[in-house]
Amino acid sequence: MKNNNKVLSLLGLATKAGKIASGEFSTEKSVKSGKGFLVLVAADASENTKKKFRNMCEFYEVPVYFLADKEELGKFCGKEFRASLAVQDENFAKAMLKELEKMEQ
């Protein structure tokens, strides 16, 4: 999956708008409380982390995508490294999903 640029720039905007929960604990809380509309996990996250979020997102019916790496995800949400984050705004999530689906084709 290349060409994450649009997704990552939307991520930057969502972060500025305060609509991102990042880090494992916050992401999990966001999904379980129904605030997360989309979960992004770094492609270089551990298998354990990926499995945990894949299962959790399936259970809570939240789309989950694996893209970029921890450094890139962190950079766009203003942190150093981030293995996972949740988008807590429906419109940002929809816009990102649209781009993510384009990339899969």
C-alpha positions as a printed Julia matrix, in Angstrom:
105×3 Matrix{Float64}:
   0.0    0.0    0.0
   1.77   3.05  -1.17
   0.56   6.59  -1.62
  -0.58   7.16   1.95
   0.09  10.87   1.5
  -3.52  11.97   1.38
  -4.4    9.77   4.31
  -1.46  11.08   6.31
  -2.21  14.7    5.51
  -5.82  14.14   6.6
  -4.36  12.6    9.73
  -2.38  15.78  10.31
  -5.54  17.88   9.96
  -7.52  15.6   12.25
  -4.73  15.85  14.83
  -4.79  19.64  14.71
  -8.55  19.47  15.16
  -8.04  17.31  18.24
  -9.83  14.34  16.7
  -7.13  11.69  17.11
  -6.54   9.31  19.99
  -3.04   7.93  19.65
  -1.1    5.27  21.46
  -2.25   1.78  22.29
  -4.23   2.58  25.44
  -6.04   5.62  24.01
  -6.81   3.84  20.76
  -8.29   0.9   22.62
 -10.36   3.18  24.86
 -11.59   5.11  21.84
 -12.78   1.97  20.04
 -14.4    0.41  23.12
 -16.24   3.61  24.02
 -17.6    3.93  20.48
 -15.72   7.17  19.76
 -13.31   5.71  17.22
 -14.52   5.57  13.63
 -11.3    4.29  12.08
  -8.16   2.7   13.47
  -4.76   3.0   11.83
  -1.97   0.68  12.91
   1.63   1.02  11.77
   2.61  -1.67   9.28
   5.76  -2.29  11.34
   3.88  -2.75  14.62
   4.37  -6.09  16.37
   2.25  -9.05  15.29
   0.7   -9.02  18.74
  -0.39  -5.4   18.39
  -1.79  -6.01  14.91
  -3.71  -9.06  16.05
  -5.08  -7.27  19.1
  -6.43  -4.37  17.04
  -7.63  -6.58  14.2
  -9.71  -8.65  16.64
 -10.93  -5.69  18.66
 -11.94  -3.7   15.59
 -13.72  -6.69  14.12
 -15.66  -7.13  17.33
 -16.6   -3.45  17.59
 -17.11  -3.15  13.82
 -14.55  -0.39  13.36
 -12.49  -0.41  10.15
  -8.79  -1.02  10.75
  -5.95  -0.39   8.3
  -2.25  -1.12   8.49
  -0.13   1.52   6.84
   3.04   3.59   7.01
   5.41   2.88   9.87
   5.51   3.94  13.5
   7.76   6.87  12.74
   5.53   8.18   9.94
   2.32   7.76  11.93
   3.94   9.51  14.86
   5.2   12.37  12.72
   1.74  13.12  11.36
   0.08  13.08  14.74
   2.76  15.21  16.34
   4.41  12.47  18.39
   7.66  10.61  18.04
   6.5    7.07  17.38
   2.95   5.78  17.22
   1.99   2.18  16.52
  -1.75   2.84  16.63
  -4.29   5.62  16.57
  -8.02   6.1   16.3
  -9.81   8.78  14.29
 -12.58  10.2   16.47
 -14.39  12.24  13.86
 -16.79  10.64  11.42
 -16.04  13.02   8.55
 -12.26  12.67   8.81
 -12.69   8.9    9.07
 -14.89   8.79   5.96
 -12.45  10.91   3.97
  -9.54   8.67   5.0
 -11.49   5.5    4.27
 -12.22   6.77   0.78
  -8.48   7.25   0.16
  -7.59   3.91   1.76
 -10.1    2.1   -0.43
  -8.7    3.78  -3.55
  -5.24   2.53  -2.6
  -6.46  -1.04  -2.34
  -7.76  -1.17  -5.9
